[in-house]
Amino acid sequence: MNKLWLIIKREYLSRVQKKSFILTTLLTPLAFLVFFIFVGFIMSYESDEANKIAIVDQDNMLKKAIKDDGNTFFSFPNAPLDTLKAQVARGEYNGVLVIPPLSDIQTKDHKLFYYSDDQLSLDVENAIESAVSSRIRDHKIATMNLDPQVVESLKTSVEIDPEPIEEDGEDISSMRTAIGAGLGFIMGIMMYMGVFIYGMMIMRSVMEEKTNRIVEVMISSIKPFQLMMGKIIGVGAVGMTQFLVWIILIPMVSVLVNLVFGFEPQQMQSPGMGAPQMDPDDMQGMVMMAMQELGSIDWWVIVPLFLLFFICGYFLYASLFAAVGSAVGDDIGESQSLTLPISIPVLIAFYIMMVSVRTPHSTLAVWASIFPLFSPIVMPARLAFDVPWWQIALSLVLLIGTVIFFVWLSGRIYRIGILMYGKKVTLKELGKWMFYKG
């Protein structure tokens, strides 16, 4: 046990004390936030190029009244179409919009014609369609002699308010469902990244020590299984340290950036795309509701279960990556072919996780969260949706049993592969090592 602790300490300190680890851990949250700030500024950028558009309204549906939209300006010149085309060629207008008469007052589709040699941007196109569509709608209402207030009253907003069957049952709001989906997706992503990033880190570490012949010295004083477990636990502790630092730093940096730059989520919306603007009072109400729902989530259950599934999933796949690393030398191509069978279940579980977030109680989500190779990624994504305890218990029992089996199996491969040189290893060869006696 003392030798195992020395290996764990060596693997942990040798990575945590590196400048690259410290810089990556501290700067990654800031890099992500800076990235989102730039994306927000880019998505909220509005072109300063003015667009002057001449409108030929053949049936006078717009009544020469249409609101300019941003840098897009409309006018109704009293001139023939050919004259306006010539003016576009001279640069007096950016384009000519021709609105033909309606073939049928009840038609839902109406095609407009835009004459210009310049490509019409999506923002300007959407602005034109939105503005003209609104005016044609008013024209239809007036032509049909309809009361605008009556027509406006036909618009009905429908919102579902979930209610429990029992009077004292818990009221589950749509906001809680959305928060649960977001929380599940974040946990699933963390599991997916953790398995791949730190599993590959273990494999590369084993390959480097084997190639440099350092492992031959270490094996003389410690058993191969202890060496493998020391690496898995040590690198896992590095990963947990990094995650904990990020969990603390990301909210702090996020609050600081909001205070300095005043960055808001609405800036992520693209202008001119018809995105609805939310009333500040509604936004404040939604924030308060979200905070209330976050406070009602049973974090004392979800967080420990997430950590348990994370640790079990990490041990399961990390042991397999360590076994592959021991079986190959410095041939990256050979390691990729052997890691493919390990990567496929992880990728499948990732895609099932994305489906499970939308339908957490579907048959696919339930059985995938119980199947040991998928459960470390799928089950954490379902934890925020009140999963029955028997499903969680069954999933954990099967997962822990599978972890023990795969760690034992990987240990048998590791003890032979770590001292094997100069031989190309295949999956068939690995199968033989599992049952090799000695």
C-alpha positions as CSV (number, residue, x, y, z in Angstrom):
1,M,0.0,0.0,0.0
2,N,2.9,2.3,0.8
3,K,4.4,1.7,-2.7
4,L,1.0,2.4,-4.3
5,W,0.8,5.7,-2.5
6,L,4.3,6.7,-3.7
7,I,3.2,6.0,-7.3
8,I,0.0,8.0,-6.8
9,K,1.9,10.9,-5.2
10,R,4.5,10.8,-8.1
11,E,1.9,10.9,-10.8
12,Y,-0.1,13.6,-9.1
13,L,2.8,16.0,-8.2
14,S,4.7,15.5,-11.4
15,R,1.6,16.9,-13.3
16,V,0.2,19.4,-10.9
17,Q,3.6,21.2,-10.4
18,K,4.1,21.7,-14.1
19,K,3.8,25.3,-15.4
20,S,1.7,24.0,-18.3
21,F,-0.9,22.5,-15.9
22,I,-1.1,25.6,-13.7
23,L,-1.5,27.9,-16.7
24,T,-4.0,25.6,-18.4
25,T,-6.1,25.3,-15.2
26,L,-6.1,29.0,-14.5
27,L,-6.5,30.4,-18.0
28,T,-9.0,27.9,-19.4
29,P,-12.0,29.5,-17.6
30,L,-10.9,32.9,-18.7
31,A,-10.3,31.7,-22.3
32,F,-13.8,30.3,-22.5
33,L,-15.4,33.5,-21.1
34,V,-13.4,35.7,-23.5
35,F,-14.5,33.4,-26.3
36,F,-18.1,33.8,-25.5
37,I,-17.7,37.6,-25.1
38,F,-16.2,37.9,-28.6
39,V,-19.0,35.6,-30.0
40,G,-21.6,37.9,-28.3
41,F,-20.0,41.0,-29.7
42,I,-19.7,39.5,-33.2
43,M,-23.3,38.2,-33.1
44,S,-24.6,41.6,-32.0
45,Y,-22.6,43.5,-34.6
46,E,-24.7,45.5,-37.0
47,S,-23.4,46.6,-40.3
48,D,-22.9,50.3,-40.7
49,E,-23.4,50.1,-44.5
50,A,-26.6,51.9,-45.5
51,N,-29.0,50.2,-47.9
52,K,-31.3,52.4,-49.9
53,I,-34.1,50.4,-51.5
54,A,-36.7,51.8,-54.0
55,I,-40.1,50.1,-53.8
56,V,-42.4,49.7,-56.7
57,D,-45.8,48.9,-55.2
58,Q,-47.9,48.0,-58.2
59,D,-51.2,47.7,-56.2
60,N,-50.4,50.4,-53.6
61,M,-50.8,47.8,-50.8
62,L,-48.2,49.5,-48.6
63,K,-49.8,52.9,-49.0
64,K,-46.3,54.4,-49.3
65,A,-45.8,53.8,-45.6
66,I,-43.2,51.4,-44.3
67,K,-40.7,51.8,-41.4
68,D,-37.0,51.8,-42.0
69,D,-35.2,49.0,-40.4
70,G,-31.7,49.8,-38.9
71,N,-29.6,50.9,-41.8
72,T,-32.1,49.8,-44.4
73,F,-34.1,52.8,-45.8
74,F,-37.2,52.5,-48.0
75,S,-38.5,55.0,-50.5
76,F,-41.4,55.1,-53.1
77,P,-40.0,57.1,-56.1
78,N,-42.5,57.9,-58.8
79,A,-40.5,56.5,-61.7
80,P,-40.7,53.6,-64.2
81,L,-38.9,50.3,-63.3
82,D,-36.4,50.8,-66.1
83,T,-35.5,54.2,-64.8
84,L,-35.0,52.9,-61.3
85,K,-32.8,50.1,-62.6
86,A,-30.6,52.7,-64.2
87,Q,-30.4,54.6,-60.9
88,V,-29.3,51.4,-59.2
89,A,-26.6,51.0,-61.8
90,R,-25.4,54.6,-61.0
91,G,-25.4,53.8,-57.3
92,E,-28.3,56.0,-56.3
93,Y,-30.1,52.9,-54.9
94,N,-28.8,49.6,-53.7
95,G,-31.8,47.8,-55.3
96,V,-35.4,48.0,-56.5
97,L,-38.1,45.9,-54.8
98,V,-41.1,45.2,-56.9
99,I,-44.3,44.2,-55.1
100,P,-46.8,42.7,-57.6
101,P,-50.6,42.7,-56.9
102,L,-52.1,39.8,-54.9
103,S,-53.6,37.2,-57.2
104,D,-55.9,36.2,-54.4
105,I,-56.7,38.2,-51.2
106,Q,-56.6,34.9,-49.2
107,T,-53.3,33.7,-50.6
108,K,-50.6,32.9,-47.9
109,D,-47.6,33.1,-50.2
110,H,-46.6,36.2,-52.1
111,K,-43.4,36.5,-54.1
112,L,-41.5,39.8,-54.3
113,F,-38.9,40.7,-56.9
114,Y,-35.6,42.4,-56.0
115,Y,-33.4,43.9,-58.8
116,S,-29.8,44.5,-57.9
117,D,-26.3,43.3,-59.0
118,D,-25.2,43.1,-55.4
119,Q,-25.9,40.1,-53.2
120,L,-28.7,40.7,-50.7
121,S,-27.5,39.9,-47.2
122,L,-29.6,37.7,-44.9
123,D,-30.1,40.5,-42.4
124,V,-31.4,42.9,-45.0
125,E,-33.5,40.2,-46.7
126,N,-35.2,39.3,-43.4
127,A,-35.8,43.0,-42.6
128,I,-37.5,43.5,-45.9
129,E,-39.6,40.4,-45.7
130,S,-40.7,41.2,-42.1
131,A,-41.6,44.8,-42.9
132,V,-43.4,44.1,-46.1
133,S,-45.2,41.1,-44.7
134,S,-46.6,43.3,-41.8
135,R,-47.9,45.9,-44.3
136,I,-49.5,43.3,-46.6
137,R,-51.2,41.9,-43.6
138,D,-52.7,45.3,-42.8
139,H,-53.7,45.6,-46.4
140,K,-55.6,42.3,-46.3
141,I,-57.4,43.3,-43.0
142,A,-58.5,46.6,-44.6
143,T,-59.6,44.9,-47.9
144,M,-61.7,42.3,-46.0
145,N,-63.3,45.0,-43.8
146,L,-62.1,43.3,-40.7
147,D,-61.7,45.0,-37.3
148,P,-57.9,45.1,-36.5
149,Q,-58.6,44.7,-32.8
150,V,-60.7,41.6,-33.4
151,V,-57.9,40.2,-35.6
152,E,-55.3,41.0,-33.0
153,S,-57.4,39.2,-30.3
154,L,-57.2,36.0,-32.3
155,K,-53.6,35.7,-31.4
156,T,-53.4,33.3,-28.4
157,S,-50.4,32.5,-26.4
158,V,-50.5,28.9,-25.0
159,E,-48.5,27.9,-22.0
160,I,-48.6,24.5,-20.2
161,D,-48.6,24.6,-16.4
162,P,-47.8,21.1,-15.1
163,E,-49.9,20.0,-12.1
164,P,-49.4,17.0,-9.9
165,I,-52.1,14.3,-9.6
166,E,-52.2,14.4,-5.8
167,E,-53.0,17.7,-4.1
168,D,-49.9,17.6,-1.9
169,G,-47.7,16.5,-4.9
170,E,-44.8,18.5,-6.2
171,D,-45.5,21.0,-8.9
172,I,-42.9,20.5,-11.7
173,S,-42.7,23.6,-13.9
174,S,-41.4,23.9,-17.4
175,M,-38.5,26.0,-16.1
176,R,-37.4,23.1,-13.9
177,T,-37.5,20.8,-16.9
178,A,-35.3,23.2,-18.9
179,I,-32.9,23.6,-16.0
180,G,-32.8,19.8,-15.6
181,A,-32.0,19.4,-19.3
182,G,-29.2,22.0,-19.1
183,L,-27.8,20.5,-16.0
184,G,-27.9,17.0,-17.4
185,F,-26.2,18.1,-20.6
186,I,-23.4,19.8,-18.7
187,M,-22.8,16.7,-16.5
188,G,-22.8,14.5,-19.6
189,I,-20.3,16.7,-21.3
190,M,-18.1,16.7,-18.3
191,M,-18.2,12.9,-18.1
192,Y,-17.4,12.6,-21.8
193,M,-14.5,15.0,-21.7
194,G,-13.1,13.5,-18.5
195,V,-13.1,10.0,-19.8
196,F,-11.4,10.9,-23.1
197,I,-8.9,13.6,-21.9
198,Y,-7.6,11.8,-18.8
199,G,-7.9,8.3,-20.2
200,M,-5.7,9.4,-23.1
201,M,-3.4,11.1,-20.7
202,I,-2.8,7.8,-18.9
203,M,-2.2,5.9,-22.1
204,R,0.4,8.4,-23.3
205,S,2.1,8.3,-19.9
206,V,2.4,4.5,-19.9
207,M,3.6,4.6,-23.6
208,E,6.3,7.2,-22.7
209,E,7.6,5.3,-19.7
210,K,7.6,2.1,-21.7
211,T,9.5,3.7,-24.6
212,N,12.1,5.3,-22.3
213,R,12.6,2.0,-20.4
214,I,11.8,3.8,-17.1
215,V,9.2,1.2,-16.3
216,E,11.8,-1.6,-16.2
217,V,13.3,0.1,-13.2
218,M,10.0,0.7,-11.5
219,I,8.8,-2.9,-12.1
220,S,11.8,-4.2,-10.1
221,S,10.4,-2.7,-6.9
222,I,6.6,-2.7,-7.5
223,K,4.0,-5.0,-9.0
224,P,2.6,-4.1,-12.4
225,F,-0.9,-4.0,-11.1
226,Q,0.1,-1.5,-8.4
227,L,1.9,0.6,-11.0
228,M,-1.2,0.7,-13.2
229,M,-3.6,1.6,-10.3
230,G,-1.2,4.3,-9.1
231,K,-1.2,5.9,-12.5
232,I,-5.0,5.7,-12.8
233,I,-5.6,7.2,-9.3
234,G,-2.9,9.8,-9.6
235,V,-4.1,11.1,-13.0
236,G,-7.7,10.9,-11.8
237,A,-6.8,13.1,-8.8
238,V,-5.2,15.6,-11.2
239,G,-8.5,15.7,-13.2
240,M,-10.6,16.2,-10.1
241,T,-8.3,19.0,-9.0
242,Q,-8.7,20.7,-12.3
243,F,-12.5,20.3,-12.3
244,L,-12.7,21.7,-8.7
245,V,-10.6,24.8,-9.6
246,W,-12.8,25.4,-12.7
247,I,-16.0,25.1,-10.7
248,I,-14.7,27.8,-8.3
249,L,-13.1,30.1,-11.0
250,I,-15.7,30.0,-13.7
251,P,-18.5,31.7,-11.7
252,M,-16.1,34.2,-10.2
253,V,-14.7,35.2,-13.6
254,S,-18.2,35.2,-15.1
255,V,-19.4,37.7,-12.5
256,L,-16.3,39.9,-12.9
257,V,-16.7,40.0,-16.7
258,N,-20.4,40.9,-16.3
259,L,-19.5,43.8,-14.0
260,V,-16.7,45.1,-16.3
261,F,-18.2,44.5,-19.7
262,G,-21.9,44.4,-19.0
263,F,-22.2,41.3,-21.2
264,E,-25.7,39.9,-21.5
265,P,-27.0,36.7,-23.0
266,Q,-29.2,38.7,-25.4
267,Q,-26.1,39.8,-27.2
268,M,-25.8,36.2,-28.6
269,Q,-28.8,36.8,-30.7
270,S,-28.2,37.7,-34.3
271,P,-29.8,41.0,-35.4
272,G,-32.4,41.0,-38.1
273,M,-33.3,37.4,-37.6
274,G,-36.7,38.1,-36.0
275,A,-35.5,37.2,-32.5
276,P,-38.1,38.3,-30.0
277,Q,-37.0,41.0,-27.6
278,M,-37.9,40.0,-24.0
279,D,-39.3,42.6,-21.7
280,P,-36.9,43.5,-18.8
281,D,-39.6,42.7,-16.3
282,D,-40.2,39.3,-17.9
283,M,-36.5,38.6,-17.9
284,Q,-36.2,39.5,-14.2
285,G,-39.1,37.2,-13.5
286,M,-37.5,34.4,-15.4
287,V,-34.2,34.9,-13.6
288,M,-35.9,34.8,-10.2
289,M,-37.9,31.7,-11.2
290,A,-34.7,30.0,-12.4
291,M,-32.9,30.8,-9.1
292,Q,-35.9,29.4,-7.2
293,E,-35.9,26.2,-9.2
294,L,-32.1,25.8,-8.9
295,G,-32.5,26.1,-5.1
296,S,-35.2,23.4,-5.1
297,I,-33.0,20.9,-6.8
298,D,-31.6,18.2,-4.4
299,W,-28.0,19.0,-4.8
300,W,-27.0,16.8,-1.8
301,V,-28.2,13.8,-3.9
302,I,-27.2,14.8,-7.4
303,V,-23.6,15.9,-6.7
304,P,-22.5,12.8,-4.7
305,L,-24.1,10.5,-7.3
306,F,-22.5,12.4,-10.2
307,L,-19.1,12.1,-8.5
308,L,-19.7,8.4,-7.9
309,F,-20.6,7.8,-11.5
310,F,-17.7,9.9,-12.6
311,I,-15.2,8.0,-10.6
312,C,-16.5,4.6,-11.7
313,G,-16.6,5.6,-15.3
314,Y,-13.2,7.0,-15.1
315,F,-11.8,3.8,-13.5
316,L,-13.5,1.7,-16.1
317,Y,-12.2,3.4,-19.2
318,A,-8.9,4.6,-17.7
319,S,-7.9,1.0,-17.0
320,L,-8.6,0.1,-20.6
321,F,-6.5,3.0,-21.9
322,A,-3.7,2.0,-19.5
323,A,-3.8,-1.6,-20.8
324,V,-3.6,-0.3,-24.4
325,G,-0.7,2.0,-23.5
326,S,1.2,-1.0,-22.0
327,A,0.6,-3.1,-25.1
328,V,2.1,-0.6,-27.6
329,G,5.3,1.3,-27.8
330,D,5.7,4.6,-29.5
331,D,3.6,3.7,-32.6
332,I,0.7,6.1,-32.4
333,G,-1.0,4.5,-35.4
334,E,-1.0,1.1,-33.5
335,S,-2.5,2.7,-30.4
336,Q,-5.3,4.3,-32.4
337,S,-6.4,1.0,-33.8
338,L,-6.5,-0.5,-30.3
339,T,-8.3,2.4,-28.7
340,L,-11.1,2.3,-31.3
341,P,-13.1,-0.5,-29.5
342,I,-12.8,1.7,-26.3
343,S,-13.9,4.9,-28.0
344,I,-17.0,3.5,-29.7
345,P,-19.0,2.9,-26.5
346,V,-18.1,6.4,-25.3
347,L,-19.2,8.0,-28.5
348,I,-22.5,6.0,-28.5
349,A,-23.1,6.9,-24.9
350,F,-22.6,10.6,-25.7
351,Y,-25.2,10.6,-28.5
352,I,-27.6,8.7,-26.3
353,M,-27.0,11.2,-23.6
354,M,-28.1,14.1,-25.9
355,V,-31.4,12.2,-26.6
356,S,-31.9,11.3,-22.9
357,V,-31.8,15.0,-22.0
358,R,-34.9,15.5,-24.2
359,T,-36.7,12.3,-23.2
360,P,-35.2,11.2,-19.8
361,H,-37.7,8.5,-19.1
362,S,-37.8,6.9,-22.6
363,T,-36.9,3.2,-23.0
364,L,-33.6,4.1,-24.6
365,A,-32.6,6.4,-21.8
366,V,-33.6,4.0,-19.1
367,W,-31.7,1.0,-20.4
368,A,-28.7,2.9,-21.6
369,S,-28.4,4.5,-18.1
370,I,-28.3,0.9,-16.7
371,F,-25.9,-0.7,-19.2
372,P,-22.4,-0.4,-17.6
373,L,-20.5,0.9,-20.6
374,F,-23.1,3.7,-21.2
375,S,-24.3,4.5,-17.6
376,P,-21.3,6.7,-16.5
377,I,-22.3,9.2,-19.2
378,V,-26.1,8.7,-19.6
379,M,-27.2,8.3,-16.0
380,P,-25.7,11.7,-14.8
381,A,-27.7,13.4,-17.6
382,R,-30.9,11.9,-16.1
383,L,-30.2,12.7,-12.4
384,A,-32.0,16.0,-12.4
385,F,-35.3,14.4,-13.7
386,D,-36.2,12.4,-10.5
387,V,-34.9,9.0,-11.7
388,P,-36.4,6.1,-9.6
389,W,-34.1,4.9,-7.0
390,W,-34.2,1.3,-8.2
391,Q,-32.7,2.4,-11.6
392,I,-29.9,4.3,-9.9
393,A,-29.1,1.4,-7.5
394,L,-29.2,-1.2,-10.3
395,S,-27.0,1.0,-12.5
396,L,-24.5,1.5,-9.7
397,V,-24.3,-2.2,-8.8
398,L,-23.7,-3.2,-12.4
399,L,-21.3,-0.4,-13.0
400,I,-19.2,-1.2,-9.9
401,G,-19.1,-4.9,-10.8
402,T,-18.0,-4.1,-14.4
403,V,-15.3,-1.7,-13.1
404,I,-13.9,-4.4,-10.9
405,F,-13.9,-6.9,-13.8
406,F,-12.3,-4.5,-16.3
407,V,-9.6,-3.3,-13.8
408,W,-8.7,-7.0,-13.2
409,L,-8.8,-7.7,-16.9
410,S,-6.7,-4.7,-17.7
411,G,-4.2,-5.6,-15.0
412,R,-3.6,-9.0,-16.6
413,I,-2.9,-7.3,-20.0
414,Y,-0.8,-4.6,-18.3
415,R,1.5,-7.0,-16.5
416,I,2.6,-8.7,-19.8
417,G,2.4,-5.8,-22.2
418,I,4.4,-3.4,-20.1
419,L,7.6,-5.5,-20.6
420,M,6.8,-6.6,-24.2
421,Y,9.0,-4.9,-26.9
422,G,9.4,-5.2,-30.6
423,K,6.1,-7.0,-31.3
424,K,3.1,-5.7,-33.1
425,V,0.1,-6.3,-30.8
426,T,-3.4,-7.1,-32.1
427,L,-6.7,-7.5,-30.4
428,K,-6.3,-11.3,-30.7
429,E,-3.0,-11.1,-28.9
430,L,-4.5,-9.0,-26.1
431,G,-7.2,-11.7,-25.7
432,K,-4.5,-14.3,-25.2
433,W,-2.8,-12.2,-22.5
434,M,-6.0,-12.0,-20.5
435,F,-5.8,-15.8,-19.9
436,Y,-2.1,-16.1,-19.7
437,K,-0.9,-17.9,-16.6
438,G,2.3,-16.8,-14.9
